[in-house]
Amino acid sequence: MVEIRRIEPTQRNLKAFTKFQIELYDGNPWYVPPLIIDDVQTLSPKQNPAFDFCEEAIFMAYRNGKPVGRIIGIINHKLNDKNKERNARFGFVDFIDDHEVSSALFAAVEEWARGRGMSKIIGPLGFTDLDNEGMLVEGYEELSTMATIYNYPYYPQHIERLGYKKESDWIEFLLEVPKAIPDRFNRVAELVKKKYDLRVLKYKSRKRVKREYGHALFHLINEAYKDLYQYAELSERQIEYYIDQYLNLLNLDLLTLVVDRNDRLVSVGISMPSMSRALQKSKGSFFPFGWYHLLKGLKGKNDRVDLLLIAVHPDYQGKGVNALLFQDLLPYYIANGYKYAETNPEMETNSKVQNQWEVFNPRQHRRRRSYSKKL
């Protein structure tokens, strides 16, 4: 017998909710746990400004008093109003390989969504595009990243059995870092600099980055991503939140800003040493020794770098501006001994982005999917 409980978003409950996933994947060599403190903050209405226009319902499944599954329902009212839709989302979903459990979880979140007047449910998605999204459907024996979801191969089988259909796919690539900057990038970068009067900015101070371009960076993301699948525009309160949450962690060598003659930000590239192994060793916690592994991941030797984010203002898309980013970043990759670069998920239909990886001997190693169902 499976019991479904709706969970109040207290600190204690959210920690238990997050730890369920970590325990479910204990010993899996490909899974990378989240930082518990980050997931608790994301799911807390008191801490995450997305709750200014979102609501959630948290459910956990139990059998004989033991947790066996979890799921969250989300409604982003601002995005629904913008798109004139009545969509709910599901996310943060995990369960044992038991159809009774998965059926009960999805039944609970679907009933909640119908009760809130929604006509369709899609996922896995978070509150915004900066949350992890997409169920893994290929690449189960590839090391996951801190910015993506890992799930067991049985997950898609379970939800397809429940009537969910493919909504959209993202693909990811593992790139080889070259030993020198490809001539193509140097040539295009120099032409673009001259033609559009652009220049690259580098910083030594995180405080200065936050002060001079923190808001501009996230406004650029809003502009660059506004037409992407299910993108939810960041509010001013969210921008403040993400400035504090993310910019303090940046390796400034791996941050590239491109500005025009008026110092207006037109492009940004953000990379980070892979934290996958460090997060595995930390088991999602800073204490007692998680901090050591995380610091070592940031400062120690590493052969992988994660391409967390690339954004180009719509006025400059398709004009070769990305070449400036890689002309700047590749020397740092090479100097730090990175052999491979991980792309973030990109829509399978985004051929413009995928074409730029050709010079890096790309291997498409993961695919993830959003599913939908009419309610």
C-alpha positions in Angstrom: 0.0 0.0 0.0 1.4 3.4 -1.0 0.6 6.5 1.0 0.9 9.9 -0.5 1.5 12.9 1.8 1.5 16.5 0.9 4.6 18.0 2.5 4.8 21.5 4.1 7.8 23.4 2.9 9.6 23.6 6.3 13.4 23.5 6.4 13.3 20.0 8.0 10.8 18.6 5.5 12.7 20.1 2.5 16.0 18.5 3.7 14.3 15.1 4.0 12.8 15.6 0.6 16.2 16.4 -0.9 18.0 13.6 1.0 15.6 11.0 -0.4 17.1 11.5 -3.9 20.7 11.3 -2.6 19.9 8.1 -0.7 18.1 6.6 -3.8 21.3 7.0 -5.9 23.8 6.0 -3.2 26.6 4.1 -4.9 25.6 5.1 -8.4 28.9 6.2 -10.2 27.1 8.5 -12.7 24.8 10.4 -10.4 25.9 13.9 -9.0 24.0 15.1 -6.0 22.8 18.6 -5.5 23.9 20.7 -2.6 21.2 20.1 -0.1 21.2 23.8 1.0 20.7 24.9 -2.6 17.6 22.7 -3.2 16.1 23.6 0.1 16.5 27.3 -0.8 15.0 26.8 -4.2 11.9 25.0 -2.8 11.4 27.4 0.1 8.7 30.1 -0.5 10.4 32.2 2.2 13.7 32.2 0.2 13.1 31.8 -3.5 11.6 35.0 -5.1 10.1 32.9 -7.9 7.2 32.4 -5.4 6.2 36.0 -6.2 4.4 34.4 -9.2 4.7 30.7 -8.7 3.0 28.2 -6.4 4.1 24.6 -5.6 2.7 21.4 -4.1 5.2 19.0 -2.6 4.3 15.3 -2.4 6.2 12.3 -1.0 5.2 8.6 -1.3 5.6 6.2 1.6 5.3 2.5 2.1 5.3 1.0 5.6 6.4 4.5 6.8 9.5 4.5 4.5 9.9 7.2 1.7 9.8 5.6 -1.7 9.2 8.6 -4.0 8.8 12.3 -4.4 7.4 14.9 -6.8 6.6 18.6 -6.9 3.9 20.4 -8.8 4.6 24.0 -9.9 2.4 26.6 -11.6 4.2 29.6 -13.0 1.4 32.1 -13.3 3.5 34.8 -15.0 4.5 32.5 -17.8 1.0 31.2 -18.2 -0.3 34.7 -18.5 2.3 35.6 -21.0 1.6 32.6 -23.2 -2.1 32.5 -22.5 -1.9 28.9 -21.2 -3.0 26.9 -18.3 0.0 24.7 -17.7 1.3 23.1 -14.6 4.8 21.6 -14.3 6.1 18.6 -12.5 9.7 18.5 -11.2 12.1 17.1 -8.6 10.6 13.7 -9.3 12.2 10.5 -8.1 10.9 7.1 -7.2 11.8 3.4 -6.8 11.2 1.1 -9.6 7.6 0.3 -8.7 4.6 1.3 -10.9 2.3 1.6 -7.9 4.6 4.3 -6.5 5.0 6.3 -9.7 1.3 6.1 -10.5 0.4 7.4 -7.1 2.8 10.3 -7.2 1.7 11.5 -10.7 -2.0 11.0 -9.8 -1.4 13.3 -6.8 0.3 16.1 -8.7 -2.2 15.8 -11.6 -5.2 16.0 -9.2 -3.6 19.1 -7.6 -3.1 20.7 -11.0 -6.7 20.1 -12.2 -7.9 21.5 -8.9 -6.0 24.7 -9.7 -7.7 25.0 -13.1 -4.8 23.7 -15.2 -5.4 21.9 -18.5 -1.9 20.4 -19.2 1.1 19.3 -17.2 4.7 19.3 -18.5 8.1 18.4 -17.1 10.4 17.8 -15.5 10.9 21.5 -15.2 11.7 23.9 -12.3 10.5 27.3 -11.5 12.7 29.0 -14.0 15.1 28.1 -16.9 18.0 28.3 -14.4 16.7 25.3 -12.5 17.5 21.8 -13.7 15.2 20.4 -16.3 14.6 17.5 -18.7 14.5 13.8 -17.9 17.5 11.8 -19.0 16.6 9.4 -21.9 20.1 8.7 -23.2 23.5 8.7 -21.6 22.9 6.8 -18.3 26.5 5.7 -18.2 27.9 9.3 -18.5 29.0 11.3 -15.5 26.3 13.8 -14.8 27.0 17.5 -14.0 26.0 19.9 -11.3 23.6 21.7 -13.7 21.6 18.7 -15.0 19.3 16.0 -13.8 20.3 12.3 -13.5 17.7 9.6 -13.4 17.6 5.8 -13.7 16.6 4.3 -17.1 13.3 3.1 -15.7 11.9 6.7 -15.2 10.9 7.4 -18.8 9.2 3.9 -19.0 7.1 4.7 -16.0 5.8 8.0 -17.1 5.2 7.0 -20.7 3.1 4.2 -19.2 1.1 6.9 -17.5 0.2 8.5 -20.8 2.9 11.2 -21.0 4.2 12.1 -24.5 7.4 13.7 -25.7 7.1 17.5 -25.6 10.7 18.5 -26.4 14.3 17.2 -26.3 17.6 18.7 -25.3 20.9 17.3 -26.3 24.4 17.7 -24.7 27.9 17.3 -26.1 31.3 16.4 -24.7 33.9 18.6 -26.5 37.6 18.1 -26.8 39.6 21.2 -25.8 42.1 21.9 -28.6 45.8 22.5 -27.9 45.6 25.9 -29.5 42.9 28.3 -30.5 41.5 27.2 -33.9 42.3 29.7 -36.7 38.6 29.9 -37.4 37.9 31.5 -34.1 40.8 33.9 -34.2 39.9 35.0 -37.7 36.2 35.5 -37.0 36.8 37.1 -33.7 39.1 39.8 -35.1 36.6 40.5 -37.9 33.7 40.8 -35.5 35.7 43.1 -33.2 36.4 45.6 -35.9 33.1 45.4 -37.7 30.9 46.0 -34.6 33.4 47.8 -32.4 33.3 45.2 -29.7 35.8 44.4 -26.9 36.2 41.8 -24.2 36.2 42.7 -20.5 38.0 40.7 -17.8 37.7 41.3 -14.1 39.8 40.6 -11.0 37.1 41.5 -8.5 33.7 39.7 -8.1 32.3 42.8 -6.3 33.2 44.9 -9.3 31.5 42.5 -11.7 28.4 42.5 -9.5 28.4 46.2 -9.3 29.1 47.1 -12.9 27.4 44.2 -14.8 25.5 42.0 -12.4 22.0 43.3 -13.4 23.0 43.7 -17.0 24.1 40.0 -17.2 20.7 38.7 -16.1 18.8 41.2 -18.3 20.9 39.9 -21.2 19.9 36.4 -20.3 16.2 37.5 -20.4 16.7 39.0 -23.8 18.7 36.2 -25.3 16.5 33.4 -24.0 13.1 35.0 -24.1 11.9 32.9 -27.1 13.3 29.6 -25.9 11.0 26.7 -24.9 9.1 27.5 -21.6 11.5 30.3 -20.7 10.2 32.2 -17.7 11.6 35.8 -17.6 13.5 36.6 -14.4 12.1 39.4 -12.2 14.2 42.1 -10.6 13.9 40.2 -7.3 15.1 37.0 -8.9 18.0 38.8 -10.5 19.1 40.1 -7.1 18.8 36.6 -5.8 20.9 35.0 -8.6 23.5 37.7 -8.4 24.1 36.8 -4.8 23.7 33.1 -5.3 25.9 32.6 -8.4 28.3 35.5 -9.0 30.2 34.9 -5.7 31.2 31.4 -7.0 32.7 32.5 -10.3 36.2 31.8 -11.4 36.8 35.2 -13.0 39.3 33.8 -15.5 36.4 31.7 -16.9 34.0 34.7 -17.1 34.0 36.6 -20.4 32.0 39.7 -21.0 31.7 41.3 -24.5 30.6 45.0 -24.7 30.0 47.5 -27.5 31.5 51.0 -27.9 29.0 52.3 -25.3 30.0 49.6 -22.7 26.6 47.9 -23.3 26.8 44.2 -22.5 26.1 42.2 -25.7 27.4 38.7 -24.8 28.6 36.7 -21.9 30.2 33.3 -21.4 30.4 31.6 -18.1 32.4 28.4 -17.4 33.3 26.5 -14.3 35.6 23.7 -13.4 33.6 20.5 -13.3 32.2 20.0 -9.8 30.8 16.5 -10.4 33.4 14.5 -8.6 33.6 17.0 -5.7 29.8 16.9 -5.2 29.8 13.1 -5.3 32.4 13.1 -2.5 30.5 15.7 -0.5 27.2 13.8 -0.7 25.5 17.1 -1.0 26.6 18.5 2.3 29.2 21.1 3.4 29.8 19.4 6.7 31.7 17.7 8.1 34.1 17.4 5.2 32.0 18.4 2.1 33.5 21.9 2.1 37.0 20.4 1.6 36.0 18.4 -1.5 34.1 21.3 -2.9 37.0 23.7 -2.4 39.3 21.1 -4.0 36.9 20.9 -6.9 37.1 24.6 -7.5 40.8 25.0 -6.9 42.4 21.6 -7.6 43.4 19.8 -10.8 40.6 18.9 -13.1 40.4 17.7 -16.7 36.8 19.0 -17.4 35.2 22.4 -17.6 31.5 23.0 -17.7 30.1 25.5 -20.2 27.4 26.8 -17.9 26.0 29.6 -19.9 26.5 31.5 -23.2 24.1 34.4 -24.0 24.2 36.7 -27.0 21.9 39.7 -27.3 19.4 39.2 -30.2 20.9 42.1 -32.1 24.2 40.2 -32.4 23.0 36.6 -32.7 24.3 34.9 -35.9 27.1 37.5 -36.3 30.1 35.5 -35.0 30.2 37.0 -31.5 30.7 33.6 -29.9 34.1 33.5 -31.5 35.2 36.3 -29.2 34.1 34.3 -26.2 36.2 31.3 -27.2 39.1 33.3 -28.3 39.2 34.6 -24.7 38.3 31.4 -22.8 40.3 28.7 -24.7 43.7 30.0 -23.5 42.5 29.6 -19.9 41.1 26.1 -20.6 44.5 25.1 -22.1 46.5 26.6 -19.3 44.5 24.9 -16.7 44.8 21.5 -18.3 41.2 21.0 -19.3 40.9 18.2 -21.8 37.1 18.2 -22.2 34.3 20.7 -22.0 30.7 19.8 -21.2 27.9 21.8 -22.9 24.7 22.6 -21.1 21.5 21.1 -22.5 20.5 22.7 -25.8 17.3 22.2 -27.8 17.8 19.4 -30.4 16.5 21.8 -33.1 19.1 24.5 -32.3 21.4 23.8 -35.2 23.1 27.2 -35.0 24.5 26.4 -31.5 25.4 22.9 -32.5 27.3 24.0 -35.6 29.8 26.0 -33.5 31.0 22.8 -31.8 32.3 21.2 -35.0 35.9 22.3 -34.4 35.9 20.6 -31.0 35.3 17.0 -32.2 32.0 16.8 -30.4 30.4 13.7 -29.0 26.6 13.9 -28.4 26.6 11.9 -25.2 23.3 12.7 -23.4 19.7 13.4 -24.4 16.9 14.6 -22.1 13.3 15.1 -22.6 10.3 17.0 -21.3 7.0 15.2 -21.3 3.4 16.5 -21.3 -0.1 15.2 -20.7 -3.5 16.8 -21.0 -5.5 17.0 -17.8 
